[in-house]
Amino acid sequence: MSYEENARIISDDIFDLVNECFRQEKSTRNNESRVNFFDTYNDYFVLTDDGSYSINSKEINHKVETLHTSTGAISESFEKFIKPMKFDYTKDIAILDICAGLGYNSSAAIADFMKNSTEHLTVDMVEISKATFACGLLVPSPIPEHDITKKAIEDELIAQDYATLSLEECEIPENIDINVYIEDARQTVQKLDDDTYDAIFLDPFSQNMAPELFSLEFFKEFRRIIKDDGIIATYTSSAPVRAAFIEAGFYIGLGPIFGRKQGGTLASPNPLMLDYSLPRNDEVRIALSDVGIPFRDPGLNNSSDTILENRTEERHEARHNTKISSAVKTPIFLGVEMDDEKLKRRVERNLEKMNIPSTTSKEANYIVEVEDSYLEKQDSENNSTNRILEMKKRLKKVKNEKL
């Protein structure tokens, strides 16, 4: 199976139906298969609470999920990817949309831009699956600007001999350029120019499905192509993802909470672009636990399975050597008096292997005392990234030297 087939996340049923739709369009040069597709196969689309449609994923770990939150697919785009941005709309704007899917995130960006600016907007959309992009043509547009995105997608699908007919009548405004890349995003980013983007939307389906799009090396490419005041937005609160951002040279902060229990992640080269700290326990686990080991993809060409297997091995090697075991969330109990004796014994067995005698020892308090300065509203000095880096440094000192 090719990487493209592995990386494609829409359900097998919709994938086959969409491909057949466009095969019919090509063979008959008739628009009926595309025009009637949504009404014919409406049951394959998922109506979300704001009236916009999503589609189901293929089965992953015996589960099928929708590509967007049930709270609202297009609302999710505005809440998670547009509202956190701090665009200067007196200047030209450039946005990179990774895993562009149905085109909702780009459409939301276009809508926000057209409302606020008469300057120039460039949107680079990246999606590995032609059929997924084609689904973006087949769903009803949740906002008028989605028609603009549809036109750009259709043009590229025609250029790649997937679609045949030019059915999208919307014209792309003269001050908006949309470039559509249908390929592995890892290859795309290596071709992009330095210091180009004001924003990067990172929206793969999941880190376990596509760890290659959350790897340290991928984020190093982001660091090269983003502007100094640029912001990356992603929905995930994953420790390895946040750790990779820091290791790649970014500051990190808490993203919006929408349709989930936890907020996503924002990253920027400039800490002043990020308003809110991560939760305290998240900082501690990223800094001290083996769960904070990033995904690695040194050649930007490894398979998902290889990346996951290598990280599992690295976590095993780091546990009790350079990192505190993540078992029973051990690091979050540093500096804490524990009443549960059974849990306390398990926690302190893990800590002793890192030269930390107990949860309330001087070593434990030394490592996490930087959290005493925690502020929910972060600034250039007092922020999640600096606290995480300081705790990492202190853990190393405790492990290698007796205080």
Residue pairs with C-beta under 8 A, 6 or more apart in sequence:
3 128
3 184
3 303
4 128
4 129
4 184
6 303
6 304
7 128
7 129
7 184
7 210
7 304
8 15
8 58
8 128
8 129
8 131
8 132
9 57
9 58
9 60
9 67
9 129
9 132
9 205
9 209
10 18
10 55
10 56
10 57
10 58
10 67
10 129
10 131
10 132
10 135
11 44
11 55
11 56
11 57
11 58
11 59
11 64
12 58
13 44
14 41
14 44
14 55
14 56
14 131
14 135
15 58
15 131
17 37
17 41
17 44
18 37
18 131
18 134
18 135
18 138
19 131
21 33
21 34
21 37
21 134
21 138
22 33
22 34
22 134
22 157
22 162
22 163
22 164
24 30
24 33
25 31
25 33
25 34
25 163
25 164
25 165
26 161
26 163
26 164
29 164
29 165
31 165
31 167
34 137
34 138
34 163
34 165
34 167
35 167
37 138
38 45
38 138
38 139
38 140
44 55
44 56
45 53
45 54
45 55
45 139
46 53
46 54
46 55
46 56
46 66
46 70
47 53
48 54
48 66
48 68
48 69
48 70
48 71
48 72
48 73
48 75
49 70
49 71
49 72
49 75
50 71
50 72
50 73
50 74
50 75
50 142
51 72
51 142
52 68
52 72
52 73
52 74
52 75
52 104
52 139
52 142
53 73
53 139
53 140
53 142
54 66
54 67
54 68
54 73
54 102
55 66
55 67
55 102
55 135
55 139
56 64
56 65
56 66
56 67
57 64
57 65
57 66
57 67
57 205
58 64
60 205
60 206
60 208
60 209
61 208
67 73
67 101
67 102
67 205
68 76
68 104
69 76
69 258
69 259
69 260
70 259
71 258
71 259
72 259
73 102
73 104
73 142
74 104
74 107
74 108
74 142
74 143
74 146
75 258
76 104
76 235
76 258
76 259
77 104
77 105
77 107
77 108
78 108
78 112
79 256
79 258
80 233
80 235
80 255
80 256
80 258
80 264
81 105
81 108
81 109
81 199
81 201
81 203
81 233
82 108
82 109
82 112
83 256
84 231
84 233
84 255
84 256
84 266
85 198
85 199
85 231
85 233
86 229
86 231
86 273
87 93
87 112
87 113
87 116
87 117
87 198
87 199
88 198
89 113
89 116
89 117
89 119
90 117
90 119
91 119
92 119
92 120
92 121
92 122
93 113
93 117
93 119
93 120
93 121
93 122
93 198
93 199
94 121
94 122
94 123
94 124
94 196
94 197
94 198
94 199
95 106
95 109
95 121
95 122
95 123
95 124
95 197
95 198
95 199
95 200
95 201
96 124
96 126
96 189
96 192
96 196
96 197
96 199
96 200
96 201
96 225
97 105
97 106
97 109
97 123
97 124
97 125
97 126
97 200
97 201
97 203
98 126
98 185
98 200
98 201
98 202
98 203
98 204
98 213
99 126
99 127
99 128
99 185
99 202
99 203
99 204
99 205
99 210
99 213
100 106
100 125
100 126
100 127
100 133
100 180
100 203
101 127
101 132
101 133
101 135
101 136
101 203
102 132
102 135
102 136
102 139
103 125
103 133
103 136
103 146
103 149
103 150
103 153
104 142
104 146
105 201
105 203
106 123
106 125
106 149
106 178
106 201
107 141
107 142
107 143
107 145
107 146
107 148
107 149
108 143
108 145
109 121
109 123
109 199
109 201
110 121
110 123
110 145
110 148
110 149
110 176
111 143
111 144
111 145
113 121
113 176
114 145
114 173
118 175
119 175
120 175
120 176
120 177
121 175
121 176
121 177
122 176
122 177
122 178
122 179
123 176
123 177
123 178
123 179
124 178
124 179
124 181
124 188
124 192
124 197
125 149
125 152
125 153
125 178
125 179
125 180
125 181
126 181
126 183
126 185
126 188
127 133
127 180
127 181
127 182
128 182
128 183
128 184
128 185
129 182
130 157
130 160
130 162
130 182
133 153
133 156
133 157
133 180
133 182
134 153
134 157
134 162
134 163
136 146
136 149
136 150
136 153
137 150
137 153
137 154
137 157
137 163
137 168
141 147
141 150
147 168
147 170
148 170
148 172
148 173
148 176
148 178
149 178
150 168
150 170
151 168
151 170
151 171
151 172
152 172
152 178
152 179
152 180
153 180
154 163
154 166
154 167
154 168
155 166
155 180
156 180
156 182
157 163
157 182
158 164
158 165
158 166
160 182
172 178
181 188
185 213
185 218
186 212
186 213
186 218
186 221
186 297
186 300
186 301
187 300
189 218
189 221
189 222
189 225
190 221
190 300
192 221
192 225
193 225
194 224
194 225
195 224
195 225
195 226
195 227
195 228
196 225
196 226
196 227
197 225
197 226
197 227
197 230
198 227
198 229
198 230
198 231
199 230
199 231
199 232
199 233
200 222
200 225
200 226
200 230
200 231
200 232
200 233
201 232
201 233
201 234
202 213
202 214
202 232
202 233
202 234
203 234
203 235
204 210
204 213
204 214
206 236
207 214
207 236
207 238
207 240
207 241
207 295
208 308
209 304
210 304
211 295
211 297
211 304
211 307
211 308
211 311
212 218
212 295
212 297
212 300
212 302
212 303
212 304
212 307
214 236
214 238
214 240
214 241
214 244
214 295
215 244
215 294
215 295
215 296
215 297
215 300
215 307
216 244
216 247
216 248
216 294
216 295
216 296
216 297
217 296
217 297
217 298
217 299
217 300
218 297
218 300
219 244
219 245
219 247
219 248
219 250
219 267
220 248
220 249
221 300
222 232
222 248
222 250
222 267
223 248
223 249
223 250
223 269
226 232
226 268
226 269
227 269
228 269
228 270
229 268
229 269
229 270
229 273
230 268
230 269
230 273
231 266
231 267
231 268
231 273
231 274
232 245
232 250
232 266
232 267
232 268
233 255
233 264
233 265
233 266
234 241
234 255
234 264
234 265
234 267
235 255
235 260
235 264
236 264
236 265
237 262
237 263
237 264
237 265
237 282
238 265
239 282
239 285
239 286
239 289
239 291
239 292
240 291
240 292
240 293
240 294
240 295
240 311
241 265
241 294
241 295
242 252
242 265
242 278
242 282
242 286
242 292
243 286
243 292
243 293
243 294
244 294
244 295
245 252
245 265
245 267
246 252
246 286
246 385
246 388
246 389
247 294
249 269
250 267
250 268
250 269
250 385
251 267
251 268
251 269
251 270
251 271
251 273
251 274
251 383
251 384
251 385
252 265
252 266
252 267
252 274
252 278
252 384
252 385
253 265
253 266
253 267
253 268
253 274
253 275
253 276
253 277
253 278
253 378
253 383
253 384
254 263
254 264
254 265
254 266
254 276
254 277
254 278
254 279
254 384
255 263
255 264
255 265
255 266
256 263
256 264
257 263
257 264
263 276
266 273
266 274
267 274
268 274
271 378
271 379
271 380
271 383
271 385
272 379
272 380
274 378
274 383
275 377
275 378
276 376
276 377
276 378
277 283
277 374
277 375
277 376
277 377
277 378
277 383
277 384
278 286
278 384
280 371
280 374
281 329
281 332
282 384
283 371
283 374
283 384
283 387
283 388
283 391
284 331
284 332
284 334
284 368
284 371
284 391
285 291
285 292
285 326
285 329
285 331
285 332
286 292
286 388
287 331
287 387
287 388
287 389
287 391
287 392
287 395
288 323
288 324
288 331
288 334
288 367
288 391
288 392
288 395
289 323
289 324
289 325
289 326
289 329
289 330
289 331
290 315
290 318
290 319
290 323
290 324
290 325
290 326
291 315
291 326
292 323
293 311
293 314
293 315
293 318
293 323
294 311
295 307
295 308
295 311
296 307
296 310
296 311
296 314
297 307
302 310
315 323
315 326
319 325
319 326
320 350
320 353
320 354
321 399
322 396
322 399
323 395
324 330
324 331
324 350
324 351
324 354
324 356
324 395
325 350
325 353
327 346
327 350
328 343
328 346
328 347
328 350
330 346
330 347
330 350
330 351
333 344
333 347
333 359
334 351
334 356
334 359
334 364
334 365
334 367
334 368
335 359
335 360
335 364
335 365
335 368
335 369
335 371
336 359
336 360
337 359
337 360
338 344
338 347
338 359
344 359
347 359
348 357
348 358
348 359
351 357
351 358
351 359
351 364
354 395
354 398
354 399
355 363
355 398
355 399
355 402
356 363
356 364
356 367
356 398
357 363
357 364
358 364
362 403
363 398
363 403
366 394
366 398
366 403
367 391
367 394
367 395
367 398
368 391
370 387
370 390
370 391
370 394
371 387
371 391
373 382
373 387
374 387
375 382
378 384
397 403
